[in-house]
């Protein structure tokens, strides 16, 4: 993250969301062999994407993580939240503050 203000803001927002129960502490691993990176995530389950012509039939799970914590999640990387492991399927959106990933829960 190149913007110091956004990095500080993201950390403050993550702390506030965690205290309010809207976010969870997690660990990120780019590969099974890589080191774990502590982070805070917000998970939205049963998200329905709406396009200009149609809606998706399947419900999705999205995960939002601060760009200050995780440089850029890659497909196949994992976020561990409690007993659940979320696998990144794709990067849906990304900017200087946050990344939003489509994820699936590893059984």
trRosetta pair geometry for C-beta under 8 A, 3 or more apart (Angstrom, degrees):
i j d omega theta_ij theta_ji phi_ij phi_ji
1 6 6.1 -135 -179 91 125 110
1 7 4.8 146 100 -76 140 101
1 10 7.6 -126 -113 16 168 148
1 66 8.0 -34 -52 160 145 87
1 67 4.7 120 -76 113 105 104
1 68 4.7 -40 5 -84 147 67
1 96 5.8 99 -143 -174 85 76
1 97 7.6 68 -128 -95 126 31
2 96 6.7 -75 41 -134 82 116
3 6 4.0 56 94 14 116 113
3 7 6.6 170 92 -16 61 83
3 96 5.3 49 16 166 120 141
4 7 5.6 -54 -149 34 34 114
4 8 6.5 32 155 -15 67 104
5 8 5.9 -58 -151 38 31 107
5 9 6.1 30 153 -18 67 110
6 9 5.5 -55 -142 41 32 113
6 10 6.0 36 157 -24 67 105
6 67 7.8 5 131 59 121 117
6 68 7.6 -175 117 -53 80 111
6 96 5.3 50 106 127 170 109
6 97 5.0 -115 -172 -89 118 83
7 10 5.8 -51 -145 34 27 111
7 11 6.6 26 155 -16 61 105
7 67 8.0 -93 -96 85 75 85
7 68 4.2 123 -137 -100 83 129
8 11 5.9 -56 -151 36 31 110
8 12 6.4 28 153 -16 65 108
9 12 5.7 -58 -148 40 31 109
9 13 6.1 29 155 -18 68 108
9 97 7.4 -45 87 -127 112 114
10 13 5.7 -54 -142 40 29 110
10 14 6.1 32 156 -21 64 107
10 66 4.2 124 165 -137 129 122
10 67 7.1 -123 -100 41 171 73
10 68 5.0 160 78 6 138 125
10 69 7.9 -136 133 -15 127 91
10 97 5.5 175 -78 -159 117 80
10 98 7.0 171 -124 -65 121 81
11 14 5.8 -53 -145 36 28 112
11 15 6.4 29 155 -19 62 105
11 66 7.2 87 -68 -154 53 170
11 68 6.3 -72 -51 89 89 155
12 15 5.8 -55 -150 35 30 111
12 16 6.4 28 153 -16 65 107
13 16 5.7 -56 -147 39 32 110
13 17 6.1 30 156 -17 67 108
14 17 5.8 -55 -142 39 29 109
14 18 6.2 31 156 -21 64 108
14 23 6.0 -121 -153 117 64 167
14 40 3.9 124 -170 70 119 149
14 66 5.8 -60 -57 -39 135 134
14 69 7.8 96 -83 -36 167 133
15 18 5.8 -56 -147 35 28 112
15 19 6.4 28 155 -18 64 106
15 40 7.7 -131 -61 -60 42 167
16 19 5.8 -54 -147 36 31 110
16 20 6.3 20 156 -11 64 111
17 20 5.8 -62 -145 45 30 107
17 22 4.3 -86 -165 76 84 105
17 23 3.7 63 120 -8 112 119
17 40 7.2 128 74 156 112 131
17 42 6.4 -55 162 -79 149 114
18 21 7.8 47 180 -67 29 21
18 22 7.6 -90 -64 57 22 65
18 23 4.6 -62 -71 76 63 100
18 24 7.1 130 -119 -91 86 14
18 25 6.6 52 -131 -50 133 79
18 40 5.7 -85 -60 -139 120 130
20 23 7.9 60 59 13 85 81
22 42 6.4 -3 144 -121 83 108
23 40 5.1 43 151 171 130 104
23 41 6.4 167 -162 83 88 30
23 42 4.8 -59 -103 -77 85 79
24 40 7.0 165 82 -155 33 65
24 41 5.8 -24 63 63 84 81
24 42 7.7 141 16 -94 74 35
24 43 6.9 -9 19 0 122 108
24 81 4.9 62 117 -151 141 119
24 82 7.2 -65 -172 -21 139 98
25 38 7.0 -18 -171 -166 99 95
25 39 7.7 151 -158 87 56 36
25 40 5.9 -43 -101 -101 51 70
25 81 7.6 149 86 -129 42 77
26 38 7.6 145 84 -158 45 51
26 39 5.4 -30 71 73 91 83
26 40 6.8 132 20 -119 87 19
26 41 4.6 12 2 3 143 117
26 65 7.7 -86 62 -103 135 115
26 79 4.9 11 167 -178 141 98
26 80 6.1 155 -164 73 81 46
26 81 4.5 -40 -100 -81 101 81
27 36 4.2 -7 -178 -173 124 118
27 37 6.6 138 -163 64 66 41
27 38 5.8 -39 -103 -97 73 50
27 39 7.1 127 -117 23 23 81
27 79 7.2 161 79 -154 40 54
27 80 4.9 -8 55 51 92 101
28 36 6.9 135 62 -162 42 62
28 37 4.4 -28 59 62 98 100
28 38 7.9 -156 14 -64 82 4
28 39 5.3 30 -18 7 113 132
28 65 7.1 80 -72 -151 135 162
28 69 7.4 126 1 138 138 103
28 70 5.1 51 14 -96 178 125
28 73 7.2 -108 -152 -100 129 96
28 77 6.7 22 -174 157 89 119
28 78 7.3 166 -151 90 48 49
28 79 5.4 -20 -98 -100 71 75
29 32 6.6 56 145 -103 136 27
29 34 5.4 153 -163 71 76 96
29 35 7.7 -158 -118 98 80 24
29 36 5.6 -42 -73 -101 91 67
29 37 7.5 166 -74 15 41 80
29 77 6.4 -171 94 -164 52 82
29 78 5.1 -1 56 58 95 93
29 80 7.4 34 -1 -13 106 105
30 34 4.6 16 50 36 89 165
30 73 7.9 -162 -107 -137 76 52
30 74 6.0 51 -152 31 91 113
30 77 4.7 -42 -133 -113 40 121
31 34 4.6 101 48 -13 79 105
31 76 7.9 19 -103 118 64 109
31 77 7.2 -60 -55 -105 40 78
36 80 7.8 -44 -135 31 123 121
37 69 6.6 136 146 167 113 82
37 70 6.1 130 104 -92 143 80
38 69 7.4 -95 102 -154 54 114
39 65 5.4 22 157 -152 140 114
39 66 6.7 -164 -158 40 102 91
39 69 3.8 114 -118 156 101 144
39 70 5.6 -8 -89 -35 155 102
39 79 7.4 -74 66 -131 123 108
40 65 7.4 152 80 -134 47 70
40 66 6.6 39 57 -4 89 113
40 69 6.9 -178 25 -52 67 161
41 63 5.3 -14 -170 -170 125 98
41 64 6.5 145 -160 71 66 50
41 65 5.1 -30 -101 -83 84 86
41 79 5.8 73 -55 179 160 149
41 81 6.4 -96 56 -78 128 127
42 63 7.3 153 76 -156 47 49
42 64 4.4 -9 55 53 97 107
43 61 6.6 -4 -171 -177 96 101
43 62 7.3 165 -153 86 49 49
43 63 5.3 -13 -103 -103 74 77
43 64 7.9 -157 -70 20 32 71
43 81 6.9 -114 -34 15 140 172
43 86 7.2 -153 -111 -72 125 156
43 103 7.9 -67 -129 54 99 134
44 47 5.1 63 121 -59 111 116
44 61 6.9 169 87 -156 52 54
44 62 4.8 0 56 56 101 94
44 63 7.9 -163 24 -72 68 35
44 64 7.7 45 -6 -12 102 102
45 59 7.5 42 163 148 65 119
45 61 5.0 -11 -114 -111 62 93
46 59 4.2 -23 -138 -175 57 139
46 60 7.8 104 -147 54 11 37
46 61 7.5 21 -22 -81 36 69
47 59 6.5 125 50 -170 37 74
47 60 4.7 -47 68 70 94 87
47 61 6.8 136 13 -101 101 21
47 62 5.2 11 2 -5 157 108
48 55 5.9 14 163 -175 109 116
48 56 6.3 -167 -162 61 67 87
48 59 5.9 -50 -73 -110 75 70
48 60 7.4 147 -89 18 26 86
49 55 6.8 158 90 -157 54 64
49 56 4.5 45 54 4 98 121
49 60 6.4 36 -28 6 100 135
50 55 5.0 -26 -109 -104 67 88
50 56 8.0 -112 -70 7 33 76
51 54 5.5 11 55 58 112 58
51 55 6.9 -175 20 -87 75 33
51 56 7.7 91 -16 -38 102 77
56 60 7.2 36 89 -29 149 110
60 102 5.5 -52 -171 -139 128 104
61 86 7.2 -125 119 -134 131 117
61 102 7.3 110 74 -161 54 59
61 103 5.3 -64 99 72 102 81
61 104 6.6 128 43 -99 117 37
61 105 6.9 48 28 -33 166 89
62 92 6.5 -41 -128 13 114 154
62 100 5.7 1 -177 -176 119 96
62 101 6.7 154 -157 78 65 43
62 102 5.9 -43 -100 -97 72 52
62 103 7.0 120 -130 16 22 86
63 79 6.0 175 174 37 159 155
63 86 5.7 117 -56 138 150 156
63 88 7.7 -99 51 -95 128 80
63 100 7.3 158 78 -155 41 51
63 101 4.9 -19 60 61 93 96
63 103 4.8 26 -5 -5 120 136
64 98 5.4 3 -171 -178 99 129
64 99 7.1 165 -149 82 52 48
64 100 5.1 -18 -97 -101 80 75
64 101 7.9 177 -80 19 33 70
65 69 5.9 -102 171 70 98 121
65 70 5.0 18 129 27 134 128
65 73 6.8 97 47 -40 136 125
65 79 7.2 -155 -64 -98 138 142
65 98 6.8 149 77 -154 32 78
65 99 5.4 -15 62 57 84 96
65 101 7.4 6 10 2 106 111
66 69 4.5 85 71 5 98 102
66 70 7.1 120 76 22 57 77
66 97 7.0 -64 -140 169 70 58
66 98 5.9 -55 -108 -101 39 71
66 99 8.0 21 104 16 6 79
67 70 7.1 -80 -128 69 30 60
67 71 7.3 41 -167 -138 70 26
67 72 7.9 17 -134 -73 86 61
67 94 7.3 106 -88 -164 116 85
67 95 7.3 -110 -38 90 144 46
67 96 6.0 -137 59 173 159 31
67 97 5.9 144 14 133 114 10
67 98 6.0 -122 -23 -78 87 16
67 99 6.0 116 -78 -28 77 88
70 73 5.7 27 143 -57 136 82
70 99 6.6 -81 86 27 110 137
72 91 7.3 -9 -175 -102 84 155
72 94 6.9 34 -128 -143 90 151
72 99 6.7 151 -131 -90 49 146
73 77 5.3 -144 -161 64 80 136
73 79 7.9 -34 -118 -47 135 107
73 88 5.0 -179 157 -99 120 159
73 91 6.0 157 76 -89 92 103
73 99 5.6 158 11 130 104 152
73 101 5.2 -45 85 -71 150 140
74 77 5.0 96 59 -23 72 118
74 88 6.7 127 90 85 31 144
74 91 7.9 -37 -109 -41 28 117
75 88 5.7 -135 -121 110 33 97
75 89 6.6 4 -135 179 88 21
75 90 6.2 4 -93 -90 102 48
75 91 7.6 -100 -56 -19 75 82
76 87 6.6 -18 -141 -171 32 100
76 88 6.5 -39 26 65 22 87
77 87 7.6 156 81 -152 31 58
77 88 4.9 14 56 19 78 126
78 85 5.4 -14 -165 -172 124 99
78 86 6.6 144 -157 75 65 49
78 87 5.5 -30 -98 -98 81 61
78 88 7.2 -137 -77 -5 31 82
78 106 7.3 -14 -124 -21 121 138
79 85 7.5 154 78 -158 44 52
79 86 4.6 -14 60 60 95 105
79 88 7.5 85 -10 -50 95 91
79 103 7.1 -51 32 -119 114 156
80 84 7.3 165 -153 89 53 48
80 85 5.2 -21 -102 -104 77 74
80 86 7.7 -170 -79 21 28 72
81 84 5.3 -15 68 66 85 97
81 86 6.7 24 8 -8 108 112
84 105 5.7 -51 -163 -140 109 108
84 106 7.8 143 -174 45 62 76
85 105 7.1 114 73 -160 53 60
85 106 4.1 -25 85 39 108 122
86 103 4.1 26 176 163 106 144
86 104 7.2 153 -154 73 65 25
86 105 6.0 -40 -98 -96 65 57
86 106 7.3 -151 -87 -5 14 86
87 103 6.1 147 69 -159 38 83
87 104 5.5 -24 58 62 95 79
87 105 7.8 145 12 -118 83 8
87 106 5.3 92 -28 -57 111 99
88 91 7.2 14 -177 -63 122 68
88 101 4.7 -58 -129 -174 97 142
88 102 7.6 95 -160 73 59 51
88 103 5.6 -47 -97 -99 42 86
89 101 7.4 138 41 169 64 90
89 102 4.7 -57 63 103 110 94
89 103 6.1 172 1 -109 88 25
89 104 5.8 71 -48 -11 119 97
90 101 6.9 169 87 -156 39 71
90 102 4.9 14 52 44 85 110
91 94 5.8 1 169 -40 121 120
91 99 6.3 -56 -145 -168 104 108
91 100 7.6 108 -169 77 60 51
91 101 5.6 -44 -107 -103 52 78
92 100 4.6 -59 68 106 109 96
92 101 6.2 162 5 -119 90 18
92 102 5.3 102 -52 -31 112 87
93 98 7.9 29 105 102 98 90
93 99 7.3 169 91 -157 57 43
93 100 4.3 21 49 41 94 113
94 98 7.6 -136 -134 107 46 48
94 99 4.7 3 -109 -114 88 77
94 100 7.3 -144 -64 25 53 66
95 98 6.5 22 51 50 85 61
